[in-house]
């Protein structure tokens, strides 16, 4: 089991980075703007000593206040249900019939009531010619259990790549994967229905920034993508993210790995790897709620974002719009510190 270690010298750079990138809180929490609605879901600390690399989050639909998570790797075919009221694990689900997971990075709940688990990581930068998606019904009872899971083979139309974000659209049930690349990744759309026979081809439909996780709003009108330092929320229309999105007041969490919406869509929950990791709740601003006329204003969470240089580039971490040379140098240095060892 590997934990992220950041040298002490990196702390000033990380703090400076939080100041240079608007919308990033250089702290373990993000305070809502004055006048923002109180979050309907609160943050919590994952207390289970078995969960040291929480790499995905999904809010339960049938168990209020429960969030599903999993370890990054070196754990086994396990998914954990965590009660946000106590931070304690209330169920560990063992997936049977799927073989040995390699690098589980994401979890999402589909409109069919199934949990989708993305074994999609590839820290060798795209050397595996296929990845896997596992699917099983969300358990009705919260207790340790073994469930039969379906396994789907996924490939990318433009070749292998590393990815950490898998999102199931809450209306169409279509599966999307966002690849992870420091120069900017891609959003990939899966087939209309996954097939357990043969390979499911995912095709690139949009460009995205450096992404470690993502989540659709419960009504399917917004897509939030997060990275280590920033997060953005995009309007979703006709199966595609629209425009450049709006900055989200995401917390600084170091090894920032996960994001999900609360079931009512009023709160974003941000998680990270590490023992006793903290899940931070950030209220979604009223501007993110669709208007009665049916039009969807630009979504955001936390304070309203100004149209600064970062917004003009859609959140890319390496384009000239982050703009200050010092900021770019800090980003590159921090990414080198945060990059994990390739797995064997």
C-alpha positions in Angstrom: 0.0 0.0 0.0 1.5 3.3 -1.0 0.9 6.7 0.5 1.7 10.0 -1.0 4.7 11.7 0.6 5.3 15.4 -0.2 8.7 16.9 0.9 8.5 19.8 3.3 10.0 22.1 0.7 6.9 21.5 -1.4 4.5 23.0 1.1 5.3 26.7 0.2 4.9 25.8 -3.5 1.6 24.1 -2.8 0.3 27.1 -0.8 1.5 29.5 -3.5 -0.3 27.3 -6.1 -3.5 27.6 -4.1 -3.1 31.4 -4.3 -2.3 31.5 -8.0 -5.1 29.3 -9.1 -8.4 31.1 -8.3 -11.1 28.8 -6.9 -8.7 26.6 -5.0 -8.8 26.7 -1.3 -5.3 26.2 0.2 -6.7 24.4 3.2 -8.5 21.2 4.2 -11.8 22.9 3.9 -13.6 25.4 1.6 -15.8 27.9 3.3 -19.0 28.7 1.5 -19.6 32.3 0.3 -21.6 34.6 2.6 -25.2 34.1 1.9 -24.7 30.7 0.3 -27.3 28.0 1.3 -26.3 25.6 4.0 -25.2 22.3 2.5 -27.7 19.5 2.8 -24.9 17.0 3.1 -22.0 17.5 5.5 -18.3 16.5 5.3 -16.9 13.5 7.2 -13.8 11.6 7.9 -13.3 8.1 6.7 -12.2 6.2 9.8 -11.9 2.6 8.5 -8.1 1.7 8.7 -8.6 -0.5 5.7 -9.4 2.5 3.5 -6.1 4.3 3.0 -6.4 5.1 -0.8 -10.0 6.2 -1.2 -10.1 7.0 -4.9 -13.8 7.3 -5.8 -17.1 8.4 -4.2 -20.7 7.7 -5.1 -23.7 8.8 -3.0 -26.2 6.0 -2.2 -29.7 6.5 -3.5 -31.4 4.0 -1.2 -29.4 4.6 2.0 -29.5 8.2 3.1 -26.1 9.6 4.2 -24.2 6.6 2.9 -21.3 7.0 0.4 -19.6 4.2 -1.6 -15.9 4.2 -1.9 -12.9 1.9 -2.7 -9.2 1.8 -2.4 -7.0 2.7 -5.4 -5.1 -0.6 -5.6 -3.4 -3.5 -3.7 -6.7 -4.1 -1.8 -8.8 -6.6 -3.7 -12.3 -6.7 -5.2 -13.8 -4.6 -2.4 -16.3 -1.7 -2.2 -17.1 0.0 1.1 -20.2 1.8 2.3 -19.4 4.6 4.7 -21.9 6.3 6.9 -21.3 10.1 6.7 -22.8 10.6 10.1 -20.1 8.7 11.8 -17.4 8.1 9.2 -17.6 4.4 9.9 -17.9 1.6 7.3 -21.3 -0.1 7.5 -20.7 -2.7 4.8 -17.8 -4.1 2.7 -19.0 -5.7 -0.5 -16.8 -8.3 -2.2 -17.2 -8.5 -6.0 -17.1 -12.1 -7.1 -16.5 -13.4 -10.7 -14.3 -10.5 -11.9 -10.8 -11.8 -11.6 -8.1 -9.7 -10.0 -8.6 -5.8 -10.2 -5.5 -3.9 -11.3 -6.0 -0.2 -10.6 -9.6 0.7 -9.4 -10.0 4.5 -9.7 -13.7 5.4 -9.9 -17.2 4.5 -8.8 -20.6 5.8 -10.1 -24.2 4.9 -9.6 -26.4 4.5 -12.7 -30.1 5.1 -13.2 -30.5 1.3 -13.3 -29.7 1.1 -9.6 -26.3 -0.5 -10.4 -22.9 0.6 -9.1 -20.3 0.9 -11.8 -16.7 0.4 -10.7 -13.9 1.6 -13.0 -10.7 -0.5 -13.0 -9.3 2.1 -15.5 -6.1 3.3 -14.0 -2.8 2.8 -15.9 0.2 4.5 -14.3 2.4 3.2 -17.1 0.8 5.9 -19.2 -1.3 3.8 -21.5 0.4 0.4 -21.9 -2.6 -1.8 -21.1 -4.6 -2.4 -24.3 -7.8 -2.7 -22.3 -9.4 -1.8 -19.0 -12.4 -3.2 -17.1 -15.7 -1.9 -15.7 -17.5 -3.9 -13.0 -21.2 -3.6 -12.4 -23.5 -4.9 -9.6 -26.8 -3.8 -8.0 -26.6 -1.4 -5.1 -27.2 -3.7 -2.1 -30.6 -3.2 -0.3 -29.1 -4.3 3.0 -26.0 -2.7 4.5 -23.9 -5.7 5.7 -20.7 -7.4 4.6 -21.6 -9.5 1.6 -20.3 -11.1 -1.5 -22.1 -10.2 -4.8 -21.9 -11.5 -8.3 -20.6 -8.7 -10.5 -20.6 -8.3 -14.3 -17.3 -7.5 -15.9 -17.0 -5.4 -19.1 -13.8 -5.0 -21.2 -13.3 -1.4 -22.4 -10.9 0.0 -25.0 -10.3 3.5 -26.4 -10.8 4.1 -30.1 -7.6 6.2 -30.2 -5.4 3.8 -28.2 -4.6 3.0 -24.5 -4.4 5.7 -21.9 -4.4 6.4 -18.2 -7.7 7.4 -16.6 -9.1 8.0 -13.1 -12.7 9.3 -13.8 -15.7 7.2 -14.7 -19.2 8.8 -14.7 -22.6 7.2 -15.5 -25.1 9.6 -16.8 -28.1 9.6 -14.4 -30.7 9.8 -17.2 -29.3 8.0 -20.2 -27.2 5.4 -18.3 -24.4 6.0 -20.7 -20.8 5.5 -19.3 -18.1 8.1 -19.8 -14.4 8.0 -18.9 -12.1 11.0 -18.6 -8.5 10.3 -19.3 -5.7 11.8 -17.1 -2.9 13.7 -18.8 -0.9 16.7 -17.6 -1.2 18.3 -21.0 -5.0 17.8 -21.0 -7.1 14.7 -21.4 -10.1 13.6 -23.3 -13.7 12.7 -22.4 -14.7 9.3 -23.8 -18.2 8.1 -24.5 -19.0 4.4 -24.2 -21.6 2.5 -26.3 -25.3 3.0 -25.7 -25.2 -0.2 -23.7 -22.3 -2.1 -22.3 -21.8 -5.6 -23.6 -20.2 -8.4 -21.6 -19.2 -10.1 -24.9 -16.3 -8.6 -26.7 -14.8 -5.1 -26.3 -16.7 -1.9 -25.6 -15.2 0.9 -27.6 -15.0 4.4 -26.0 -14.7 7.3 -28.4 -13.3 10.7 -27.6 -16.0 13.4 -27.7 -14.5 16.4 -25.9 -11.2 17.8 -24.5 -10.9 18.1 -20.7 -8.2 19.4 -18.3 -6.1 17.1 -16.1 -8.8 15.0 -14.3 -8.7 12.7 -11.3 -12.5 12.2 -10.9 -15.8 13.5 -12.1 -19.5 13.3 -11.4 -22.8 14.2 -13.0 -25.4 16.2 -11.1 -28.4 14.0 -10.2 -30.6 15.6 -12.9 -27.9 15.1 -15.5 -27.6 18.8 -16.5 -24.1 19.4 -15.2 -20.8 17.6 -15.2 -18.1 18.4 -12.5 -14.5 17.4 -13.2 -11.8 17.7 -10.6 -8.0 17.5 -10.6 -5.3 17.9 -7.9 -5.6 21.7 -7.8 -8.9 22.8 -9.5 -12.4 21.7 -10.4 -14.8 22.9 -13.0 -18.5 22.4 -13.6 -19.8 22.3 -17.2 -23.4 22.5 -18.5 -24.3 19.2 -20.1 -26.4 19.2 -23.3 -26.9 16.7 -26.1 -24.4 14.3 -24.6 -21.5 16.8 -24.4 -20.1 19.3 -22.0 -20.8 22.9 -23.1 -18.4 25.8 -23.1 -15.5 26.4 -20.7 -17.3 25.6 -17.5 -17.2 27.5 -14.2 -14.6 27.2 -11.5 -15.6 25.3 -8.3 -14.4 26.3 -4.9 -12.7 22.9 -4.5 -10.6 22.3 -1.3 -6.9 21.8 -1.3 -6.5 18.1 -0.4 -3.0 17.0 -1.6 -3.8 13.6 -3.3 -7.2 14.8 -4.4 -8.9 11.8 -6.0 -12.7 11.9 -5.8 -15.9 14.0 -6.2 -19.6 13.2 -6.1 -22.9 15.1 -5.7 -25.2 14.6 -2.8 -28.5 12.9 -3.8 -30.4 16.3 -3.9 -27.7 17.9 -6.1 -27.2 20.8 -3.6 -23.7 19.7 -2.4 -20.5 18.5 -3.9 -18.4 16.1 -1.8 -14.6 16.1 -2.4 -12.4 13.3 -1.2 -8.7 12.3 -1.1 -6.4 9.4 -0.5 -4.7 8.8 2.8 -5.5 7.2 6.2 -8.4 9.0 8.0 -9.0 11.1 4.9 -11.4 13.9 5.0 -14.4 14.3 2.7 -15.2 18.0 2.3 -18.7 19.3 1.5 -19.0 22.3 -0.8 -22.5 23.8 -1.4 -23.6 24.3 -5.0 -24.5 27.9 -5.6 -28.1 28.8 -6.5 -26.8 29.8 -10.0 -26.2 26.1 -10.7 -29.9 25.4 -10.4 -31.8 25.3 -13.8 -34.3 28.2 -14.1 -38.0 27.5 -14.4 -38.0 28.4 -18.1 -35.8 25.4 -18.7 -32.7 27.3 -19.6 -29.6 26.2 -17.7 -27.3 29.0 -16.4 -23.6 28.4 -16.0 -23.1 26.0 -13.1 -20.7 26.5 -10.3 -20.1 25.6 -6.7 -18.8 27.9 -4.0 -18.4 31.6 -4.8 -19.3 32.9 -8.2 -16.3 32.8 -10.5 -15.0 35.7 -12.5 -14.0 35.3 -16.1 -10.3 35.3 -15.5 -7.5 33.9 -17.7 -7.9 30.4 -16.3 -11.6 30.4 -17.3 -10.7 31.4 -20.8 -8.8 28.2 -21.2 -11.3 25.7 -19.9 -9.1 24.8 -16.9 -6.1 23.4 -18.8 -3.1 23.1 -16.5 -0.4 23.6 -19.1 -1.7 26.2 -21.6 -0.4 29.7 -21.5 -3.5 31.0 -19.9 -2.7 30.0 -16.4 -0.5 32.7 -17.4 2.2 33.7 -15.0 5.4 32.0 -15.6 5.9 31.4 -11.9 2.5 29.8 -11.7 3.3 27.4 -14.6 6.6 26.5 -13.0 4.9 25.7 -9.7 2.3 23.5 -11.4 5.0 21.5 -13.1 7.0 21.1 -10.0 4.0 20.1 -7.9 2.9 17.5 -10.5 6.3 15.9 -10.3 6.1 15.7 -6.6 2.6 14.2 -6.7 3.3 11.7 -9.5 3.2 8.2 -8.1 5.5 5.3 -8.8 4.5 3.2 -11.8 3.1 -0.1 -10.7 4.5 -3.4 -11.7 
